[in-house]
Amino acid sequence: MVIENKLFEVKNISFKYDDEEIFSNINFSIQKGDVLCILGPNGTGKTTLIKCINALYEINSGEILINGENIKKLSYKEISKHIGYIPQSHIPSFPFKVFDVVLMGRAPYLNLTNSPKEEDKKIALNALKTLGIEDLKDKEYTNLSGGERQLVFLARVLCQKPDVLILDEPTSHLDFGNQIKLLEIIDNLAKSGLAIIMSSHFPDHAFLSSTKVAIMKNKKFIDYGTPEEVITENNLKEAYSIDVKIIKLDDKRKICIPMKTNLKLNIEGV
């Protein structure tokens, strides 16, 4: 019998906010090289779940384990050595140089009185090279495009040397081309050994880069498994309340086509 080595495990967790249950009975596990995509409509609790598994919110019940250790027993600095997190949006406040922003990712390994060492600077430069944005290192972060900022922030998180990378709707503010480029980067990072959890509104993205998929609705996962098992026309209709056609292209890749609802509006007097 093969025993699965669970790098990151979520066991039966639930979360309430002001006595309102946001989600309950959430379970999943990932290993090195896995990409878990969490799908679901707006307001279903995806972002709250992301913040809970990143220990920004404290769960009401259940366990979150990394390398078998309960995340509640770890300090924020220790968590930052294991988990890298990129929120939906990040508004820069100061015109730091890109290299300095990326170098901030080494903070979990430094004391308050320490300055970054040459090794830290080397790690920051390698992160920029990994993402192909070394040419941005001397530019001001506040003057970059949204796509460039997203890559710089990703480079900063990679400097933490995390085991798990958590991304909250990483493509939501990117144009069509940059969405695909970022998904390719995610795929390559997973192949290098990172475990990745991301939320998305786009089922196609799960076909492109995921090994596991969860669909979230009504405060729970309505399905969890491989993309082929989970991304079905029935599941997508249940999640988004529209008909969806799944088509296989010549290269065996699948795509999701949402169908019109034929919604009729009364616009008299508008």
C-alpha positions as CSV (number, residue, x, y, z in Angstrom):
1,M,0.0,0.0,0.0
2,V,1.3,3.4,-1.0
3,I,1.1,6.0,1.8
4,E,0.5,9.6,0.5
5,N,3.0,12.1,1.9
6,K,0.7,15.0,2.7
7,L,2.7,18.2,2.7
8,F,-0.3,20.4,3.5
9,E,-3.5,19.0,4.9
10,V,-6.9,20.7,5.8
11,K,-9.0,18.5,8.0
12,N,-12.7,19.3,8.5
13,I,-12.3,23.0,9.1
14,S,-15.1,25.5,9.6
15,F,-15.3,29.3,10.0
16,K,-17.9,31.7,11.4
17,Y,-17.9,35.5,11.2
18,D,-20.2,37.3,13.7
19,D,-22.1,34.0,14.2
20,E,-22.7,33.6,10.5
21,E,-21.2,30.4,9.2
22,I,-19.0,31.1,6.1
23,F,-18.0,27.5,5.4
24,S,-17.8,24.1,7.1
25,N,-16.5,20.6,6.7
26,I,-13.7,21.6,4.3
27,N,-11.2,18.8,3.7
28,F,-8.2,18.5,1.2
29,S,-4.5,17.7,1.1
30,I,-1.7,18.5,-1.4
31,Q,1.8,17.3,-2.0
32,K,4.8,18.8,-3.7
33,G,4.1,19.6,-7.3
34,D,0.3,19.7,-6.8
35,V,-1.8,22.7,-8.0
36,L,-5.2,22.9,-6.3
37,C,-7.6,25.3,-8.0
38,I,-10.6,26.3,-5.9
39,L,-13.6,27.4,-8.1
40,G,-16.9,28.9,-7.2
41,P,-19.2,31.9,-7.6
42,N,-18.7,35.3,-5.9
43,G,-19.6,35.4,-2.3
44,T,-19.2,31.7,-1.7
45,G,-16.3,32.1,0.8
46,K,-13.2,31.4,-1.4
47,T,-11.2,34.4,-0.2
48,T,-12.1,33.7,3.4
49,L,-11.0,30.1,3.1
50,I,-7.7,31.3,1.5
51,K,-7.1,33.6,4.5
52,C,-8.0,30.8,7.0
53,I,-5.5,28.3,5.5
54,N,-2.9,31.0,5.5
55,A,-3.6,31.6,9.2
56,L,-4.8,35.2,8.7
57,Y,-8.1,34.2,10.1
58,E,-8.5,31.7,12.9
59,I,-10.7,28.7,12.1
60,N,-13.5,27.7,14.6
61,S,-13.0,24.0,14.3
62,G,-10.8,21.4,12.5
63,E,-7.0,21.3,11.8
64,I,-4.6,22.8,9.3
65,L,-1.3,20.8,9.1
66,I,1.9,21.5,7.3
67,N,4.4,18.7,7.3
68,G,2.2,17.1,10.0
69,E,2.4,20.1,12.4
70,N,-0.6,22.1,13.4
71,I,-0.3,25.6,12.0
72,K,-1.7,27.0,15.3
73,K,1.5,26.0,17.0
74,L,3.6,28.1,14.6
75,S,4.5,31.7,14.9
76,Y,3.7,34.0,11.9
77,K,7.5,34.1,11.1
78,E,7.6,30.3,11.0
79,I,4.5,30.2,8.9
80,S,6.1,32.6,6.5
81,K,9.0,30.2,5.9
82,H,6.5,27.5,4.9
83,I,3.7,29.4,3.1
84,G,3.9,32.2,0.6
85,Y,0.7,34.2,0.1
86,I,-0.4,36.6,-2.7
87,P,-3.7,38.4,-2.1
88,Q,-6.2,39.5,-4.8
89,S,-4.8,43.0,-5.0
90,H,-1.8,44.9,-3.6
91,I,-1.7,48.7,-3.6
92,P,1.9,50.0,-3.4
93,S,2.4,52.8,-1.0
94,F,6.1,53.8,-1.4
95,P,8.2,54.0,-4.6
96,F,10.7,51.3,-3.6
97,K,12.9,49.9,-6.3
98,V,11.8,46.5,-7.6
99,F,14.9,44.8,-6.2
100,D,14.2,46.1,-2.7
101,V,10.6,45.0,-2.9
102,V,11.7,41.5,-3.8
103,L,14.4,41.5,-1.1
104,M,11.7,42.1,1.5
105,G,10.7,38.5,1.0
106,R,13.8,37.5,3.0
107,A,12.3,39.1,6.2
108,P,11.3,35.8,7.8
109,Y,14.9,34.8,7.9
110,L,16.2,38.1,9.4
111,N,16.0,39.6,12.9
112,L,14.9,43.2,13.4
113,T,18.5,44.4,13.7
114,N,19.9,42.4,10.7
115,S,20.5,43.7,7.3
116,P,20.1,41.4,4.2
117,K,23.3,39.5,3.5
118,E,24.9,38.8,0.1
119,E,23.2,35.4,0.1
120,D,19.8,37.1,0.6
121,K,20.5,39.5,-2.3
122,K,21.5,36.5,-4.5
123,I,18.2,34.7,-3.7
124,A,16.3,37.9,-4.6
125,L,18.1,38.2,-7.9
126,N,17.5,34.6,-8.7
127,A,13.8,35.0,-8.0
128,L,13.7,37.9,-10.6
129,K,15.6,35.7,-13.1
130,T,13.3,32.8,-12.5
131,L,10.3,34.9,-13.5
132,G,12.2,36.6,-16.4
133,I,11.9,40.1,-14.9
134,E,15.5,40.8,-14.0
135,D,15.4,43.9,-16.3
136,L,12.9,45.5,-13.9
137,K,15.1,45.4,-10.8
138,D,16.1,49.1,-10.8
139,K,12.6,50.4,-11.7
140,E,10.2,52.0,-9.1
141,Y,7.5,49.5,-8.1
142,T,4.8,52.2,-8.2
143,N,5.5,52.8,-11.9
144,L,5.0,49.3,-13.1
145,S,1.9,47.9,-14.9
146,G,-0.5,45.6,-13.1
147,G,1.0,42.5,-14.7
148,E,4.5,43.5,-13.8
149,R,3.6,44.2,-10.2
150,Q,2.0,40.8,-9.9
151,L,5.2,39.2,-11.1
152,V,7.4,41.3,-8.8
153,F,5.2,40.4,-5.8
154,L,5.4,36.7,-6.8
155,A,9.2,37.0,-6.9
156,R,9.1,38.5,-3.4
157,V,7.1,35.5,-2.2
158,L,9.5,33.1,-3.9
159,C,12.3,34.7,-1.8
160,Q,10.6,33.2,1.3
161,K,11.5,29.8,-0.1
162,P,8.1,28.5,0.8
163,D,6.8,24.9,0.6
164,V,3.3,26.1,-0.3
165,L,2.3,29.0,-2.5
166,I,-1.2,30.4,-1.9
167,L,-2.7,32.7,-4.6
168,D,-6.1,34.4,-4.3
169,E,-7.5,34.9,-7.8
170,P,-4.0,35.6,-9.2
171,T,-5.3,36.4,-12.8
172,S,-8.3,38.6,-11.8
173,H,-6.5,41.9,-12.7
174,L,-4.5,40.7,-15.7
175,D,-5.2,41.0,-19.4
176,F,-5.9,37.9,-21.5
177,G,-2.2,37.4,-22.5
178,N,-0.8,37.9,-19.0
179,Q,-3.3,35.5,-17.6
180,I,-1.9,32.7,-19.7
181,K,1.7,33.7,-19.0
182,L,1.0,33.6,-15.2
183,L,-0.6,30.2,-15.5
184,E,2.4,28.9,-17.3
185,I,4.6,30.3,-14.6
186,I,2.4,28.5,-12.0
187,D,2.8,25.3,-13.9
188,N,6.6,25.6,-14.0
189,L,6.8,26.4,-10.3
190,A,4.8,23.3,-9.5
191,K,7.1,21.2,-11.7
192,S,10.0,22.6,-9.6
193,G,8.4,21.1,-6.5
194,L,6.2,23.9,-5.1
195,A,2.7,23.0,-3.9
196,I,0.3,25.6,-5.0
197,I,-3.3,26.5,-4.0
198,M,-5.1,29.1,-6.0
199,S,-8.7,30.4,-6.3
200,S,-10.2,31.3,-9.6
201,H,-13.4,32.3,-11.4
202,F,-12.3,30.5,-14.5
203,P,-12.8,26.7,-14.9
204,D,-10.6,26.8,-18.0
205,H,-7.7,27.8,-15.8
206,A,-8.0,24.6,-13.8
207,F,-7.7,22.6,-17.0
208,L,-4.6,24.6,-18.0
209,S,-2.6,24.3,-14.8
210,S,-4.2,22.2,-12.0
211,T,-3.8,18.7,-10.7
212,K,-6.6,19.0,-8.3
213,V,-9.9,21.0,-8.3
214,A,-12.5,21.9,-5.7
215,I,-15.8,23.6,-6.5
216,M,-17.1,25.6,-3.6
217,K,-20.8,26.6,-3.1
218,N,-23.2,26.9,-0.3
219,K,-20.5,27.0,2.4
220,K,-18.9,23.7,1.4
221,F,-17.1,21.8,-1.4
222,I,-19.7,20.3,-3.7
223,D,-16.9,18.3,-5.4
224,Y,-13.2,17.6,-5.1
225,G,-10.8,15.6,-7.3
226,T,-8.9,15.8,-10.6
227,P,-10.0,18.4,-13.2
228,E,-11.4,15.6,-15.4
229,E,-13.5,14.3,-12.5
230,V,-14.7,17.6,-11.1
231,I,-15.1,20.1,-14.0
232,T,-18.2,18.6,-15.5
233,E,-21.2,20.3,-17.2
234,N,-23.4,19.3,-14.3
235,N,-21.1,20.5,-11.6
236,L,-20.6,23.9,-13.3
237,K,-24.3,24.3,-13.8
238,E,-24.8,23.6,-10.1
239,A,-22.1,26.1,-9.1
240,Y,-22.9,29.0,-11.5
241,S,-26.6,28.4,-12.3
242,I,-26.0,28.5,-16.1
243,D,-25.6,25.8,-18.7
244,V,-22.0,25.1,-19.7
245,K,-20.6,23.1,-22.6
246,I,-17.2,21.4,-22.2
247,I,-15.4,20.9,-25.5
248,K,-12.2,18.9,-26.2
249,L,-9.8,20.5,-28.7
250,D,-7.6,18.7,-31.1
251,D,-4.7,18.9,-28.7
252,K,-6.8,17.1,-26.1
253,R,-7.2,20.2,-24.0
254,K,-10.7,20.9,-22.7
255,I,-12.4,24.3,-22.6
256,C,-15.6,25.5,-21.0
257,I,-18.2,27.5,-23.0
258,P,-20.9,29.3,-21.0
259,M,-24.2,29.4,-22.7
260,K,-26.6,32.4,-22.8
261,T,-29.4,32.3,-20.3
262,N,-31.9,34.2,-22.6
263,L,-32.6,36.5,-19.8
264,K,-35.4,38.9,-20.5
265,L,-35.4,42.4,-19.0
266,N,-38.2,44.9,-18.7
267,I,-36.4,48.1,-19.9
268,E,-39.5,50.3,-20.5
269,G,-39.0,53.7,-19.1
270,V,-35.2,53.2,-18.6
